[in-house]
């Protein structure tokens, strides 16, 4: 199974047409590299809605009429506006709190709590590799609205 990842940050003033162009170009690059199942995870910006998806589908269909595109699937996964269950950072923060701040004497000063967290983070990630794999697998298989 091939996997790839690309992150694109748009300016606040970006238009839907700009986003469509970038997503189409990204899709074409991955298709050229041999990928056949493309999944986009847009954030909740207004320009990333159904109009953008329809524009991407239409533009790729137009390109397919001009040039031979391989068979592919294209899907968009939309997360809820606030979705901590789908954000790995939330789990890491929970582990930092659990390991550094829970069950500590209430007499600790803020500086002592900060020192505890710094010491914990200096030892490395609060999650081992298998825990992180399990977390990412859970997120990938969570009920995300897919179009």
N, CA, C and O atoms as a GROMACS GRO file, in nm:
protein
  588
    1UNK      N    1   0.085  -0.118   0.000
    1UNK     CA    2   0.000   0.000   0.000
    1UNK      C    3   0.089   0.123   0.000
    1UNK      O    4   0.182   0.134   0.080
    2UNK      N    5   0.060   0.214  -0.088
    2UNK     CA    6   0.135   0.338  -0.093
    2UNK      C    7   0.069   0.442  -0.004
    2UNK      O    8  -0.054   0.448   0.007
    3UNK      N    9   0.152   0.522   0.059
    3UNK     CA   10   0.101   0.632   0.141
    3UNK      C   11   0.182   0.756   0.110
    3UNK      O   12   0.302   0.749   0.083
    4UNK      N   13   0.115   0.867   0.115
    4UNK     CA   14   0.181   0.994   0.094
    4UNK      C   15   0.106   1.100   0.171
    4UNK      O   16  -0.008   1.080   0.213
    5UNK      N   17   0.168   1.212   0.188
    5UNK     CA   18   0.105   1.319   0.263
    5UNK      C   19   0.155   1.453   0.210
    5UNK      O   20   0.274   1.471   0.185
    6UNK      N   21   0.063   1.544   0.196
    6UNK     CA   22   0.097   1.680   0.157
    6UNK      C   23   0.011   1.775   0.238
    6UNK      O   24  -0.109   1.753   0.253
    7UNK      N   25   0.072   1.876   0.291
    7UNK     CA   26  -0.002   1.977   0.367
    7UNK      C   27   0.007   2.108   0.291
    7UNK      O   28   0.114   2.148   0.245
    8UNK      N   29  -0.106   2.174   0.278
    8UNK     CA   30  -0.110   2.303   0.210
    8UNK      C   31  -0.181   2.402   0.301
    8UNK      O   32  -0.291   2.376   0.348
    9UNK      N   33  -0.118   2.515   0.323
    9UNK     CA   34  -0.181   2.623   0.399
    9UNK      C   35  -0.217   2.734   0.301
    9UNK      O   36  -0.133   2.777   0.222
   10UNK      N   37  -0.341   2.779   0.307
   10UNK     CA   38  -0.388   2.885   0.219
   10UNK      C   39  -0.398   3.016   0.295
   10UNK      O   40  -0.417   3.017   0.417
   11UNK      N   41  -0.385   3.125   0.223
   11UNK     CA   42  -0.406   3.256   0.282
   11UNK      C   43  -0.554   3.273   0.312
   11UNK      O   44  -0.639   3.209   0.249
   12UNK      N   45  -0.585   3.356   0.408
   12UNK     CA   46  -0.724   3.378   0.446
   12UNK      C   47  -0.808   3.427   0.328
   12UNK      O   48  -0.928   3.400   0.322
   13UNK      N   49  -0.747   3.499   0.236
   13UNK     CA   50  -0.820   3.556   0.123
   13UNK      C   51  -0.832   3.460   0.005
   13UNK      O   52  -0.884   3.498  -0.099
   14UNK      N   53  -0.785   3.338   0.019
   14UNK     CA   54  -0.789   3.244  -0.093
   14UNK      C   55  -0.932   3.217  -0.138
   14UNK      O   56  -1.024   3.212  -0.057
   15UNK      N   57  -0.948   3.201  -0.268
   15UNK     CA   58  -1.080   3.172  -0.323
   15UNK      C   59  -1.098   3.021  -0.339
   15UNK      O   60  -1.001   2.945  -0.335
   16UNK      N   61  -1.222   2.981  -0.356
   16UNK     CA   62  -1.251   2.840  -0.380
   16UNK      C   63  -1.179   2.794  -0.506
   16UNK      O   64  -1.127   2.683  -0.511
   17UNK      N   65  -1.175   2.880  -0.606
   17UNK     CA   66  -1.108   2.845  -0.732
   17UNK      C   67  -0.959   2.816  -0.710
   17UNK      O   68  -0.903   2.725  -0.771
   18UNK      N   69  -0.896   2.894  -0.624
   18UNK     CA   70  -0.754   2.871  -0.592
   18UNK      C   71  -0.737   2.735  -0.526
   18UNK      O   72  -0.646   2.659  -0.559
   19UNK      N   73  -0.824   2.706  -0.430
   19UNK     CA   74  -0.817   2.578  -0.359
   19UNK      C   75  -0.840   2.463  -0.456
   19UNK      O   76  -0.768   2.363  -0.452
   20UNK      N   77  -0.938   2.476  -0.544
   20UNK     CA   78  -0.964   2.373  -0.644
   20UNK      C   79  -0.838   2.347  -0.726
   20UNK      O   80  -0.799   2.232  -0.746
   21UNK      N   81  -0.774   2.453  -0.773
   21UNK     CA   82  -0.653   2.438  -0.853
   21UNK      C   83  -0.543   2.364  -0.780
   21UNK      O   84  -0.479   2.277  -0.838
   22UNK      N   85  -0.522   2.398  -0.655
   22UNK     CA   86  -0.416   2.334  -0.576
   22UNK      C   87  -0.449   2.187  -0.550
   22UNK      O   88  -0.362   2.101  -0.561
   23UNK      N   89  -0.574   2.158  -0.516
   23UNK     CA   90  -0.613   2.019  -0.490
   23UNK      C   91  -0.600   1.936  -0.617
   23UNK      O   92  -0.551   1.823  -0.613
   24UNK      N   93  -0.642   1.991  -0.730
   24UNK     CA   94  -0.630   1.919  -0.858
   24UNK      C   95  -0.483   1.892  -0.890
   24UNK      O   96  -0.447   1.781  -0.928
   25UNK      N   97  -0.398   1.993  -0.876
   25UNK     CA   98  -0.255   1.973  -0.903
   25UNK      C   99  -0.196   1.867  -0.809
   25UNK      O  100  -0.117   1.783  -0.852
   26UNK      N  101  -0.234   1.872  -0.683
   26UNK     CA  102  -0.186   1.774  -0.587
   26UNK      C  103  -0.232   1.634  -0.627
   26UNK      O  104  -0.154   1.539  -0.624
   27UNK      N  105  -0.360   1.622  -0.665
   27UNK     CA  106  -0.412   1.492  -0.709
   27UNK      C  107  -0.335   1.441  -0.830
   27UNK      O  108  -0.299   1.323  -0.835
   28UNK      N  109  -0.309   1.528  -0.927
   28UNK     CA  110  -0.237   1.487  -1.047
   28UNK      C  111  -0.095   1.441  -1.016
   28UNK      O  112  -0.046   1.344  -1.074
   29UNK      N  113  -0.029   1.510  -0.924
   29UNK     CA  114   0.106   1.469  -0.884
   29UNK      C  115   0.103   1.328  -0.824
   29UNK      O  116   0.186   1.244  -0.858
   30UNK      N  117   0.007   1.302  -0.735
   30UNK     CA  118   0.000   1.170  -0.672
   30UNK      C  119  -0.043   1.062  -0.771
   30UNK      O  120   0.005   0.949  -0.764
   31UNK      N  121  -0.131   1.096  -0.864
   31UNK     CA  122  -0.168   0.999  -0.967
   31UNK      C  123  -0.047   0.963  -1.053
   31UNK      O  124  -0.027   0.847  -1.089
   32UNK      N  125   0.034   1.064  -1.084
   32UNK     CA  126   0.155   1.040  -1.164
   32UNK      C  127   0.254   0.951  -1.088
   32UNK      O  128   0.328   0.875  -1.150
   33UNK      N  129   0.254   0.961  -0.957
   33UNK     CA  130   0.345   0.880  -0.876
   33UNK      C  131   0.293   0.738  -0.855
   33UNK      O  132   0.360   0.655  -0.793
   34UNK      N  133   0.173   0.709  -0.905
   34UNK     CA  134   0.120   0.573  -0.893
   34UNK      C  135   0.014   0.554  -0.787
   34UNK      O  136  -0.036   0.443  -0.770
   35UNK      N  137  -0.023   0.657  -0.716
   35UNK     CA  138  -0.128   0.646  -0.616
   35UNK      C  139  -0.263   0.637  -0.687
   35UNK      O  140  -0.283   0.702  -0.789
   36UNK      N  141  -0.356   0.556  -0.634
   36UNK     CA  142  -0.486   0.541  -0.698
   36UNK      C  143  -0.602   0.571  -0.603
   36UNK      O  144  -0.716   0.584  -0.649
   37UNK      N  145  -0.576   0.580  -0.477
   37UNK     CA  146  -0.680   0.614  -0.379
   37UNK      C  147  -0.637   0.742  -0.308
   37UNK      O  148  -0.544   0.741  -0.227
   38UNK      N  149  -0.703   0.849  -0.340
   38UNK     CA  150  -0.665   0.980  -0.287
   38UNK      C  151  -0.771   1.026  -0.187
   38UNK      O  152  -0.890   1.026  -0.216
   39UNK      N  153  -0.724   1.065  -0.070
   39UNK     CA  154  -0.814   1.114   0.034
   39UNK      C  155  -0.765   1.250   0.079
   39UNK      O  156  -0.647   1.267   0.111
   40UNK      N  157  -0.854   1.346   0.080
   40UNK     CA  158  -0.822   1.481   0.125
   40UNK      C  159  -0.895   1.507   0.256
   40UNK      O  160  -1.013   1.476   0.269
   41UNK      N  161  -0.823   1.566   0.351
   41UNK     CA  162  -0.881   1.601   0.480
   41UNK      C  163  -0.878   1.753   0.494
   41UNK      O  164  -0.788   1.807   0.557
   42UNK      N  165  -0.975   1.821   0.437
   42UNK     CA  166  -0.976   1.968   0.447
   42UNK      C  167  -1.015   2.012   0.588
   42UNK      O  168  -1.084   1.940   0.660
   43UNK      N  169  -0.970   2.132   0.624
   43UNK     CA  170  -1.017   2.184   0.751
   43UNK      C  171  -1.157   2.241   0.729
   43UNK      O  172  -1.217   2.218   0.624
   44UNK      N  173  -1.208   2.311   0.824
   44UNK     CA  174  -1.346   2.357   0.816
   44UNK      C  175  -1.361   2.498   0.760
   44UNK      O  176  -1.461   2.564   0.788
   45UNK      N  177  -1.264   2.543   0.683
   45UNK     CA  178  -1.277   2.673   0.619
   45UNK      C  179  -1.394   2.670   0.520
   45UNK      O  180  -1.420   2.567   0.458
   46UNK      N  181  -1.462   2.782   0.506
   46UNK     CA  182  -1.578   2.788   0.417
   46UNK      C  183  -1.543   2.750   0.274
   46UNK      O  184  -1.626   2.692   0.204
   47UNK      N  185  -1.422   2.782   0.230
   47UNK     CA  186  -1.383   2.754   0.091
   47UNK      C  187  -1.355   2.606   0.067
   47UNK      O  188  -1.326   2.567  -0.046
   48UNK      N  189  -1.362   2.522   0.172
   48UNK     CA  190  -1.333   2.380   0.158
   48UNK      C  191  -1.460   2.295   0.157
   48UNK      O  192  -1.455   2.177   0.192
   49UNK      N  193  -1.570   2.351   0.118
   49UNK     CA  194  -1.698   2.280   0.122
   49UNK      C  195  -1.731   2.205  -0.005
   49UNK      O  196  -1.643   2.170  -0.084
   50UNK      N  197  -1.860   2.181  -0.023
   50UNK     CA  198  -1.908   2.103  -0.137
   50UNK      C  199  -1.878   2.170  -0.270
   50UNK      O  200  -1.853   2.102  -0.370
   51UNK      N  201  -1.878   2.304  -0.273
   51UNK     CA  202  -1.846   2.374  -0.398
   51UNK      C  203  -1.703   2.342  -0.442
   51UNK      O  204  -1.676   2.321  -0.560
   52UNK      N  205  -1.612   2.337  -0.346
   52UNK     CA  206  -1.474   2.303  -0.376
   52UNK      C  207  -1.464   2.159  -0.425
   52UNK      O  208  -1.397   2.131  -0.525
   53UNK      N  209  -1.531   2.068  -0.357
   53UNK     CA  210  -1.528   1.927  -0.397
   53UNK      C  211  -1.583   1.909  -0.538
   53UNK      O  212  -1.523   1.839  -0.619
   54UNK      N  213  -1.695   1.973  -0.566
   54UNK     CA  214  -1.754   1.963  -0.700
   54UNK      C  215  -1.658   2.021  -0.804
   54UNK      O  216  -1.645   1.966  -0.914
   55UNK      N  217  -1.594   2.130  -0.771
   55UNK     CA  218  -1.497   2.191  -0.862
   55UNK      C  219  -1.380   2.099  -0.891
   55UNK      O  220  -1.335   2.090  -1.006
   56UNK      N  221  -1.330   2.032  -0.788
   56UNK     CA  222  -1.219   1.938  -0.806
   56UNK      C  223  -1.262   1.822  -0.896
   56UNK      O  224  -1.192   1.785  -0.990
   57UNK      N  225  -1.378   1.765  -0.866
   57UNK     CA  226  -1.428   1.652  -0.946
   57UNK      C  227  -1.446   1.693  -1.092
   57UNK      O  228  -1.407   1.620  -1.183
   58UNK      N  229  -1.504   1.812  -1.114
   58UNK     CA  230  -1.528   1.860  -1.250
   58UNK      C  231  -1.397   1.885  -1.324
   58UNK      O  232  -1.382   1.847  -1.440
   59UNK      N  233  -1.304   1.950  -1.256
   59UNK     CA  234  -1.175   1.981  -1.320
   59UNK      C  235  -1.101   1.853  -1.357
   59UNK      O  236  -1.043   1.844  -1.465
   60UNK      N  237  -1.103   1.753  -1.268
   60UNK     CA  238  -1.037   1.626  -1.299
   60UNK      C  239  -1.108   1.554  -1.414
   60UNK      O  240  -1.043   1.491  -1.497
   61UNK      N  241  -1.241   1.562  -1.419
   61UNK     CA  242  -1.316   1.503  -1.530
   61UNK      C  243  -1.280   1.573  -1.661
   61UNK      O  244  -1.265   1.507  -1.764
   62UNK      N  245  -1.266   1.705  -1.658
   62UNK     CA  246  -1.226   1.780  -1.777
   62UNK      C  247  -1.087   1.738  -1.824
   62UNK      O  248  -1.063   1.721  -1.944
   63UNK      N  249  -0.996   1.722  -1.730
   63UNK     CA  250  -0.860   1.680  -1.763
   63UNK      C  251  -0.861   1.540  -1.821
   63UNK      O  252  -0.787   1.511  -1.916
   64UNK      N  253  -0.944   1.453  -1.765
   64UNK     CA  254  -0.951   1.314  -1.813
   64UNK      C  255  -0.999   1.308  -1.958
   64UNK      O  256  -0.963   1.216  -2.031
   65UNK      N  257  -1.080   1.405  -2.000
   65UNK     CA  258  -1.125   1.408  -2.139
   65UNK      C  259  -1.011   1.446  -2.233
   65UNK      O  260  -1.008   1.405  -2.349
   66UNK      N  261  -0.917   1.524  -2.183
   66UNK     CA  262  -0.805   1.572  -2.264
   66UNK      C  263  -0.686   1.476  -2.261
   66UNK      O  264  -0.614   1.461  -2.360
   67UNK      N  265  -0.666   1.412  -2.148
   67UNK     CA  266  -0.550   1.324  -2.130
   67UNK      C  267  -0.595   1.198  -2.057
   67UNK      O  268  -0.693   1.200  -1.982
   68UNK      N  269  -0.525   1.091  -2.079
   68UNK     CA  270  -0.560   0.964  -2.014
   68UNK      C  271  -0.517   0.967  -1.869
   68UNK      O  272  -0.398   0.973  -1.838
   69UNK      N  273  -0.614   0.964  -1.780
   69UNK     CA  274  -0.584   0.953  -1.638
   69UNK      C  275  -0.609   0.808  -1.595
   69UNK      O  276  -0.702   0.744  -1.644
   70UNK      N  277  -0.527   0.756  -1.506
   70UNK     CA  278  -0.551   0.620  -1.457
   70UNK      C  279  -0.679   0.619  -1.373
   70UNK      O  280  -0.726   0.723  -1.328
   71UNK      N  281  -0.733   0.500  -1.352
   71UNK     CA  282  -0.850   0.490  -1.263
   71UNK      C  283  -0.808   0.527  -1.123
   71UNK      O  284  -0.699   0.491  -1.078
   72UNK      N  285  -0.893   0.599  -1.054
   72UNK     CA  286  -0.862   0.642  -0.919
   72UNK      C  287  -0.991   0.664  -0.841
   72UNK      O  288  -1.099   0.678  -0.899
   73UNK      N  289  -0.977   0.666  -0.710
   73UNK     CA  290  -1.087   0.707  -0.624
   73UNK      C  291  -1.043   0.833  -0.552
   73UNK      O  292  -0.926   0.848  -0.516
   74UNK      N  293  -1.135   0.920  -0.533
   74UNK     CA  294  -1.107   1.049  -0.467
   74UNK      C  295  -1.213   1.070  -0.362
   74UNK      O  296  -1.332   1.066  -0.391
   75UNK      N  297  -1.170   1.093  -0.240
   75UNK     CA  298  -1.268   1.119  -0.133
   75UNK      C  299  -1.220   1.234  -0.047
   75UNK      O  300  -1.101   1.264  -0.037
   76UNK      N  301  -1.316   1.297   0.014
   76UNK     CA  302  -1.290   1.408   0.106
   76UNK      C  303  -1.348   1.369   0.241
   76UNK      O  304  -1.464   1.330   0.252
   77UNK      N  305  -1.266   1.380   0.345
   77UNK     CA  306  -1.311   1.349   0.480
   77UNK      C  307  -1.323   1.481   0.555
   77UNK      O  308  -1.227   1.556   0.567
   78UNK      N  309  -1.441   1.507   0.603
   78UNK     CA  310  -1.465   1.631   0.677
   78UNK      C  311  -1.483   1.598   0.825
   78UNK      O  312  -1.569   1.518   0.863
   79UNK      N  313  -1.401   1.660   0.906
   79UNK     CA  314  -1.413   1.641   1.050
   79UNK      C  315  -1.507   1.746   1.106
   79UNK      O  316  -1.523   1.853   1.047
   80UNK      N  317  -1.569   1.717   1.218
   80UNK     CA  318  -1.653   1.818   1.281
   80UNK      C  319  -1.569   1.941   1.318
   80UNK      O  320  -1.446   1.932   1.326
   81UNK      N  321  -1.634   2.055   1.338
   81UNK     CA  322  -1.561   2.179   1.369
   81UNK      C  323  -1.463   2.160   1.484
   81UNK      O  324  -1.346   2.198   1.474
   82UNK      N  325  -1.512   2.104   1.591
   82UNK     CA  326  -1.424   2.078   1.705
   82UNK      C  327  -1.424   1.928   1.723
   82UNK      O  328  -1.525   1.870   1.764
   83UNK      N  329  -1.314   1.864   1.695
   83UNK     CA  330  -1.309   1.718   1.700
   83UNK      C  331  -1.184   1.670   1.773
   83UNK      O  332  -1.092   1.617   1.710
   84UNK      N  333  -1.180   1.687   1.905
   84UNK     CA  334  -1.061   1.645   1.979
   84UNK      C  335  -1.033   1.495   1.967
   84UNK      O  336  -0.917   1.454   1.977
   85UNK      N  337  -1.136   1.413   1.946
   85UNK     CA  338  -1.114   1.268   1.932
   85UNK      C  339  -1.034   1.237   1.806
   85UNK      O  340  -0.976   1.129   1.795
   86UNK      N  341  -1.030   1.330   1.712
   86UNK     CA  342  -0.959   1.305   1.587
   86UNK      C  343  -0.828   1.382   1.579
   86UNK      O  344  -0.768   1.392   1.472
   87UNK      N  345  -0.784   1.437   1.691
   87UNK     CA  346  -0.663   1.519   1.694
   87UNK      C  347  -0.558   1.453   1.783
   87UNK      O  348  -0.574   1.450   1.905
   88UNK      N  349  -0.451   1.399   1.724
   88UNK     CA  350  -0.348   1.331   1.805
   88UNK      C  351  -0.291   1.418   1.915
   88UNK      O  352  -0.252   1.367   2.020
   89UNK      N  353  -0.284   1.548   1.894
   89UNK     CA  354  -0.228   1.638   1.996
   89UNK      C  355  -0.308   1.630   2.126
   89UNK      O  356  -0.250   1.640   2.234
   90UNK      N  357  -0.439   1.612   2.115
   90UNK     CA  358  -0.522   1.603   2.236
   90UNK      C  359  -0.483   1.483   2.321
   90UNK      O  360  -0.482   1.491   2.444
   91UNK      N  361  -0.450   1.372   2.257
   91UNK     CA  362  -0.410   1.252   2.330
   91UNK      C  363  -0.273   1.270   2.394
   91UNK      O  364  -0.250   1.226   2.507
   92UNK      N  365  -0.182   1.335   2.322
   92UNK     CA  366  -0.050   1.362   2.379
   92UNK      C  367  -0.060   1.456   2.499
   92UNK      O  368   0.006   1.435   2.600
   93UNK      N  369  -0.143   1.557   2.486
   93UNK     CA  370  -0.164   1.651   2.598
   93UNK      C  371  -0.220   1.577   2.718
   93UNK      O  372  -0.180   1.602   2.832
   94UNK      N  373  -0.314   1.486   2.693
   94UNK     CA  374  -0.372   1.407   2.802
   94UNK      C  375  -0.264   1.325   2.873
   94UNK      O  376  -0.260   1.319   2.996
   95UNK      N  377  -0.175   1.262   2.794
   95UNK     CA  378  -0.068   1.183   2.854
   95UNK      C  379   0.028   1.270   2.934
   95UNK      O  380   0.074   1.230   3.041
   96UNK      N  381   0.059   1.387   2.882
   96UNK     CA  382   0.147   1.479   2.956
   96UNK      C  383   0.082   1.515   3.089
   96UNK      O  384   0.148   1.513   3.193
   97UNK      N  385  -0.045   1.548   3.086
   97UNK     CA  386  -0.116   1.582   3.211
   97UNK      C  387  -0.118   1.462   3.306
   97UNK      O  388  -0.090   1.476   3.425
   98UNK      N  389  -0.153   1.345   3.251
   98UNK     CA  390  -0.164   1.225   3.335
   98UNK      C  391  -0.031   1.192   3.400
   98UNK      O  392  -0.026   1.160   3.519
   99UNK      N  393   0.077   1.199   3.324
   99UNK     CA  394   0.208   1.161   3.376
   99UNK      C  395   0.275   1.272   3.458
   99UNK      O  396   0.358   1.244   3.544
  100UNK      N  397   0.240   1.396   3.432
  100UNK     CA  398   0.310   1.505   3.498
  100UNK      C  399   0.231   1.582   3.603
  100UNK      O  400   0.290   1.646   3.689
  101UNK      N  401   0.098   1.575   3.595
  101UNK     CA  402   0.020   1.660   3.684
  101UNK      C  403  -0.080   1.586   3.773
  101UNK      O  404  -0.123   1.640   3.875
  102UNK      N  405  -0.116   1.465   3.735
  102UNK     CA  406  -0.214   1.392   3.817
  102UNK      C  407  -0.143   1.329   3.936
  102UNK      O  408  -0.026   1.291   3.928
  103UNK      N  409  -0.214   1.318   4.045
  103UNK     CA  410  -0.166   1.256   4.169
  103UNK      C  411  -0.034   1.318   4.217
  103UNK      O  412   0.059   1.247   4.254
  104UNK      N  413  -0.031   1.448   4.215
  104UNK     CA  414   0.084   1.520   4.271
  104UNK      C  415   0.035   1.600   4.391
  104UNK      O  416  -0.083   1.634   4.398
  105UNK      N  417   0.123   1.630   4.483
  105UNK     CA  418   0.081   1.706   4.601
  105UNK      C  419   0.021   1.841   4.559
  105UNK      O  420   0.071   1.907   4.468
  106UNK      N  421  -0.085   1.880   4.625
  106UNK     CA  422  -0.150   2.007   4.592
  106UNK      C  423  -0.064   2.127   4.634
  106UNK      O  424  -0.095   2.241   4.600
  107UNK      N  425   0.044   2.100   4.706
  107UNK     CA  426   0.131   2.209   4.750
  107UNK      C  427   0.234   2.249   4.645
  107UNK      O  428   0.308   2.346   4.664
  108UNK      N  429   0.240   2.176   4.533
  108UNK     CA  430   0.336   2.210   4.428
  108UNK      C  431   0.304   2.348   4.371
  108UNK      O  432   0.188   2.382   4.347
  109UNK      N  433   0.408   2.424   4.351
  109UNK     CA  434   0.389   2.556   4.289
  109UNK      C  435   0.377   2.539   4.138
  109UNK      O  436   0.406   2.432   4.085
  110UNK      N  437   0.335   2.644   4.070
  110UNK     CA  438   0.326   2.641   3.926
  110UNK      C  439   0.462   2.611   3.865
  110UNK      O  440   0.472   2.534   3.770
  111UNK      N  441   0.568   2.672   3.920
  111UNK     CA  442   0.702   2.649   3.868
  111UNK      C  443   0.744   2.502   3.884
  111UNK      O  444   0.810   2.447   3.797
  112UNK      N  445   0.706   2.440   3.994
  112UNK     CA  446   0.739   2.299   4.016
  112UNK      C  447   0.662   2.209   3.919
  112UNK      O  448   0.716   2.110   3.870
  113UNK      N  449   0.538   2.246   3.891
  113UNK     CA  450   0.460   2.169   3.793
  113UNK      C  451   0.521   2.182   3.654
  113UNK      O  452   0.530   2.084   3.580
  114UNK      N  453   0.562   2.303   3.617
  114UNK     CA  454   0.628   2.325   3.489
  114UNK      C  455   0.755   2.242   3.481
  114UNK      O  456   0.783   2.180   3.378
  115UNK      N  457   0.832   2.239   3.589
  115UNK     CA  458   0.956   2.162   3.592
  115UNK      C  459   0.927   2.012   3.574
  115UNK      O  460   1.001   1.943   3.504
  116UNK      N  461   0.820   1.963   3.636
  116UNK     CA  462   0.782   1.821   3.621
  116UNK      C  463   0.751   1.789   3.475
  116UNK      O  464   0.796   1.687   3.422
  117UNK      N  465   0.675   1.877   3.411
  117UNK     CA  466   0.637   1.853   3.271
  117UNK      C  467   0.760   1.861   3.182
  117UNK      O  468   0.776   1.779   3.092
  118UNK      N  469   0.846   1.958   3.206
  118UNK     CA  470   0.969   1.969   3.125
  118UNK      C  471   1.055   1.844   3.139
  118UNK      O  472   1.108   1.794   3.041
  119UNK      N  473   1.068   1.795   3.261
  119UNK     CA  474   1.147   1.674   3.285
  119UNK      C  475   1.086   1.556   3.210
  119UNK      O  476   1.156   1.477   3.147
  120UNK      N  477   0.953   1.545   3.218
  120UNK     CA  478   0.884   1.436   3.150
  120UNK      C  479   0.906   1.445   2.999
  120UNK      O  480   0.936   1.345   2.935
  121UNK      N  481   0.890   1.563   2.942
  121UNK     CA  482   0.905   1.580   2.797
  121UNK      C  483   1.050   1.562   2.752
  121UNK      O  484   1.075   1.519   2.640
  122UNK      N  485   1.145   1.594   2.840
  122UNK     CA  486   1.287   1.575   2.806
  122UNK      C  487   1.319   1.427   2.789
  122UNK      O  488   1.414   1.392   2.719
  123UNK      N  489   1.240   1.340   2.854
  123UNK     CA  490   1.261   1.196   2.841
  123UNK      C  491   1.208   1.142   2.709
  123UNK      O  492   1.236   1.027   2.673
  124UNK      N  493   1.134   1.222   2.636
  124UNK     CA  494   1.080   1.178   2.506
  124UNK      C  495   0.929   1.183   2.504
  124UNK      O  496   0.865   1.235   2.596
  125UNK      N  497   0.872   1.129   2.399
  125UNK     CA  498   0.728   1.130   2.380
  125UNK      C  499   0.657   1.058   2.493
  125UNK      O  500   0.706   0.956   2.542
  126UNK      N  501   0.544   1.109   2.537
  126UNK     CA  502   0.468   1.041   2.642
  126UNK      C  503   0.402   0.913   2.591
  126UNK      O  504   0.347   0.836   2.670
  127UNK      N  505   0.406   0.890   2.461
  127UNK     CA  506   0.348   0.768   2.404
  127UNK      C  507   0.458   0.692   2.330
  127UNK      O  508   0.541   0.752   2.261
  128UNK      N  509   0.458   0.560   2.346
  128UNK     CA  510   0.555   0.481   2.271
  128UNK      C  511   0.506   0.462   2.128
  128UNK      O  512   0.394   0.500   2.094
  129UNK      N  513   0.588   0.402   2.044
  129UNK     CA  514   0.555   0.389   1.902
  129UNK      C  515   0.426   0.309   1.880
  129UNK      O  516   0.345   0.345   1.795
  130UNK      N  517   0.408   0.201   1.956
  130UNK     CA  518   0.287   0.119   1.938
  130UNK      C  519   0.162   0.197   1.982
  130UNK      O  520   0.058   0.188   1.916
  131UNK      N  521   0.172   0.271   2.090
  131UNK     CA  522   0.058   0.352   2.134
  131UNK      C  523   0.022   0.455   2.026
  131UNK      O  524  -0.096   0.478   2.000
  132UNK      N  525   0.123   0.515   1.966
  132UNK     CA  526   0.097   0.614   1.861
  132UNK      C  527   0.034   0.548   1.739
  132UNK      O  528  -0.058   0.604   1.680
  133UNK      N  529   0.083   0.430   1.701
  133UNK     CA  530   0.022   0.357   1.588
  133UNK      C  531  -0.125   0.326   1.618
  133UNK      O  532  -0.211   0.344   1.532
  134UNK      N  533  -0.152   0.279   1.739
  134UNK     CA  534  -0.290   0.247   1.778
  134UNK      C  535  -0.378   0.372   1.772
  134UNK      O  536  -0.492   0.366   1.725
  135UNK      N  537  -0.325   0.482   1.820
  135UNK     CA  538  -0.400   0.608   1.818
  135UNK      C  539  -0.432   0.650   1.675
  135UNK      O  540  -0.546   0.683   1.643
  136UNK      N  541  -0.332   0.649   1.588
  136UNK     CA  542  -0.353   0.692   1.450
  136UNK      C  543  -0.448   0.596   1.378
  136UNK      O  544  -0.527   0.638   1.293
  137UNK      N  545  -0.440   0.468   1.409
  137UNK     CA  546  -0.532   0.370   1.350
  137UNK      C  547  -0.675   0.398   1.398
  137UNK      O  548  -0.769   0.392   1.319
  138UNK      N  549  -0.691   0.429   1.526
  138UNK     CA  550  -0.823   0.464   1.580
  138UNK      C  551  -0.880   0.586   1.509
  138UNK      O  552  -0.997   0.586   1.470
  139UNK      N  553  -0.797   0.689   1.493
  139UNK     CA  554  -0.842   0.812   1.428
  139UNK      C  555  -0.881   0.783   1.283
  139UNK      O  556  -0.983   0.831   1.235
  140UNK      N  557  -0.798   0.705   1.214
  140UNK     CA  558  -0.825   0.675   1.073
  140UNK      C  559  -0.954   0.598   1.054
  140UNK      O  560  -1.018   0.610   0.950
  141UNK      N  561  -0.994   0.520   1.153
  141UNK     CA  562  -1.115   0.439   1.139
  141UNK      C  563  -1.234   0.496   1.216
  141UNK      O  564  -1.338   0.431   1.226
  142UNK      N  565  -1.220   0.616   1.270
  142UNK     CA  566  -1.332   0.680   1.339
  142UNK      C  567  -1.437   0.720   1.238
  142UNK      O  568  -1.412   0.728   1.118
  143UNK      N  569  -1.554   0.745   1.290
  143UNK     CA  570  -1.666   0.786   1.204
  143UNK      C  571  -1.647   0.931   1.162
  143UNK      O  572  -1.685   1.024   1.233
  144UNK      N  573  -1.587   0.948   1.045
  144UNK     CA  574  -1.566   1.080   0.987
  144UNK      C  575  -1.661   1.091   0.870
  144UNK      O  576  -1.677   0.997   0.792
  145UNK      N  577  -1.725   1.206   0.856
  145UNK     CA  578  -1.816   1.226   0.744
  145UNK      C  579  -1.737   1.225   0.615
  145UNK      O  580  -1.651   1.310   0.593
  146UNK      N  581  -1.765   1.129   0.528
  146UNK     CA  582  -1.690   1.115   0.404
  146UNK      C  583  -1.783   1.142   0.287
  146UNK      O  584  -1.899   1.100   0.287
  147UNK      N  585  -1.732   1.212   0.188
  147UNK     CA  586  -1.811   1.243   0.069
  147UNK      C  587  -1.752   1.170  -0.049
  147UNK      O  588  -1.803   1.182  -0.160
   0.00000   0.00000   0.00000
